[in-house]
Amino acid sequence: MLVVLGVTGPVPALAAVALAGAAGSTLAGVRLSRLAVGVDAPAADPAGGRLARRRAARPRRAAALLHAAVVTAGLTAAVLPVASAGYRPAAALAGLAGTTALLGGGLVSLPRRPRPSVRSRLRHLLDGAAPSAGLVLVAWLLLPYADVPAPVRLVVAVVLGVLAVDVLTALTGSRRGSGFARCRAGAALTLLALVLLAALPAGPDAGRPALLAVPPLVTGVLLVAAGVRRVARTDAAADRSTPWIWPRAVLPAVAALLAVVHQLQAGLLPDRTAVLIALSALPALVARELLGGAGHPAPEAAPAATAAPAPAAAVPTVAVGAFAGNGGPAGRFALLRALGARTEPASGALLVVDLHLTELPGPVARDDVAAEAVHRARAVATADDEVFDLTGSGLAVLTRAGPVLAYALGTRLLAELARPYEVAGAVLRSRPSVGLAELVTGRPEDLLRQADLARRRAAQLGRDRVEWYDAYLEEQLVRRLDLERELPGAVARGELDLVYQPVLGLADRSPVGTEALLRWRSPVLGTVFPTELLPVAEDLDMMGELGAWVLDRACRQLAGWSAGGRRLWMAVNVTTRELTSPDFVPRTAAVLEAYGVGPDQLVVEVAEPRVAADLSTVTARLAGLRSMGIRTALDDFRVEQASLTQLRRLPIDLLKVGPEAVGAAGDRHHPLLDVVVAVADRLGLEVVAEELESAHQVEGALRAGCRYGQGFELARPATAERVEAFFEEFPSTSR
């Protein structure tokens, strides 16, 4: 409220800063004083002795120091904006020094987890260097310090950037819920606010820019009080969770980009200092990768019964079980043990590899391939990496390398494991997939699951690739697993359904046909549309079953409409795999005969992008359908040279074109559609414009010469009953 009043004018900006500092520090001070005197702090266990009493006194001692710190910060915030130019440097230095010393003493007095190793602290320091550079750049470019000398301005920008990253690190780290993390973030915010005030021009010229310090100041002192209260009431070592990596990686980069864009829009180019600040992030990134990829001590070794000893220090540790059947569980146990023995979370990565042999070898050959794969993995891994045999599912590599080097290791594994295997007099080939997961804080089973989910994603995307794990990926894969689990048996359970979208003549807007569209009404997953359903059905080899059901149900519905005196066509989509099956043409003829439907009332649609894979067989099947009187259509037609050449070879009756040819909703010019219609006229084809979603698109398609149209602007997909009610609006419906 004070910031709003200071910006709009009812309260002078400097007065708003002073009032906000006083209010925030008073509220935080009251809370801290109650903790300091023991009112809100839990009493020590009388049976715990002297040590327990000393432990219970630490939060009270910290609260006393931090109480003095927030009071000093409030007084400094009140004095600095109104101090004269002569007294301001002394007041700023005194306030900053006093607040910093008291905050530091209070934080040191707080109980917290054991200090990490020097290497871990160095790694975390390098992790924060690049975000710090981004925020230093923001401070250099945007803060209103035009009258401040350049060296002082640079020092202020560096201090602000480092403090801002410290806040981000505390609030997104693995112990972000702990009281110490909240105190640390609050202390950094408080100091950030005081540095902002200290660097502003003296006297009334500070004005509104001084209001920038109010939010971090008030938030900071209140966070300090809340953190001490949490420390006093909970175990300091109990708060632990998975760190949030993306805020530290994304927010500083986005802020720096916006700052540069703002400068450019203002007609200002970044100066030399800004360029040097931006470049300063590069050495830290390189050092972080080198630190993450070299010289790490290997985790605690697996049990002797499952670990194969390395012959020399230069050979990575290998945990290999007996290949005759117990290697999988043994290797998995060794891997989980190694993951659990990690002493430094968030360092390195876990790679899970699926070999996927293209041939099906016998048990002996399969074991030989597994042994050879482990040998090859050892050859490309470093001395500090561990290789685990997961017989039956592939292998795993535990590395201490950073993300870039871990990904490079994954690509080397792909290249090495994809080479042919010569075993038992035969040559076997593999199409490996590699899943990568960073070793962040978490249970070993969760880390293994994350890497395996990434491996599954790599397999789904065609294999021969490396995929990283992320939370969105997990959502996708869990959804995919649910689909794969529920789809088998959906036909027998009666969960499939058809909706129908009318096709209209564009000249008189009367219906001439419909397209049958598949829906899966799963009681577990809800309504599943073809874009999600069909890829799963193809992988499960269920397209034949689904396609037969769709054809049967569509022809039955068409027979019902025909019996009512309506002469319409019914379009059914088929995949090239269905179309090229030897029994497709006779099976289609049998269904038409069973329901008494004329062959000219059925339109078989095949998607144009997939036709080229087996053009000769597709052409033969389409010709067989046309010889029976069944009409054929080419769906998803693309206006390309190859497509136009292919169009001349295919025996089709209808050509369906989508938005890329029709044009956007507000586009009145349709040059591509004119070309398609001209080619179709020369070949004797009718054109159906699909996905018409506006009146402009409908008018454009009609003007270009399209005879038929289909889309939300004309009629939406609906159940058979609703489509039949739509037909009732027209006195006659003919072919």
Secondary structure, 3 states (H helix, E strand, C coil): CHHHHHHHCCCCHHHHHHHHHHHHHHHHHHHHHHHHCCCCCCCCCHHHHHHHHHHHHHHHHHHHHHHHHHHHHHHHHHHHHHCCCCCHHHHHHHHHHHHHHHHHHHHHHCCCCCCCCHHHHHHHHHHHHHHHHHHHHHHHHHCCCCCCCHHHHHHHHHHHHHHHHHHHHHHHCCCCCCHHHHHHHHHHHHHHHHHHHHHCCCHHHHCHHHHHHHHHHHHHHHHHHHHHHHHHHCCCCCCCCCCCCHHHHHHHHHHHHHHHHHHHHCCCCCCHHHHHHHHCHHHHHHHHHHHHHCCCCCCCCCCCCCEECCCCCCCCEEECCCCCCCHHHHHHHHHHHHHHCCCCCCCCEEEEEECCECCCCCHHHHHHHHHHHHHHHHHHCCCCCEEEEECCCEEEEEECCCHHHHHHHHHHHHHHHCCCEEECCEEECECCEEEEEECCCCCHHHHHHHHHHHHHHHHHCCCCEEEECCHHHHHHHHHHHHHHHHCCCCCCCCCEEEEEEEEEECCCCCEEEEEEEEEEEECCCEEECHHHHHHHHHHCCCHHHHHHHHHHHHHHHHHHHHHCCCCCEEEEEECHHHHCCCCHHHHHHHHHHHHCCCHHHEEEEEEHHHHHHHHHHHHHHHHHHHHCCCEEEEEEECCCHHHHHHHCCCCCCEEEECHHHHCCCCCCCCHHHHHHHHHHHHHCCEEEECCCCCHHHHHHHHHHCCCEECCCCCCCCECHHHHHHHHCCCCCCCC
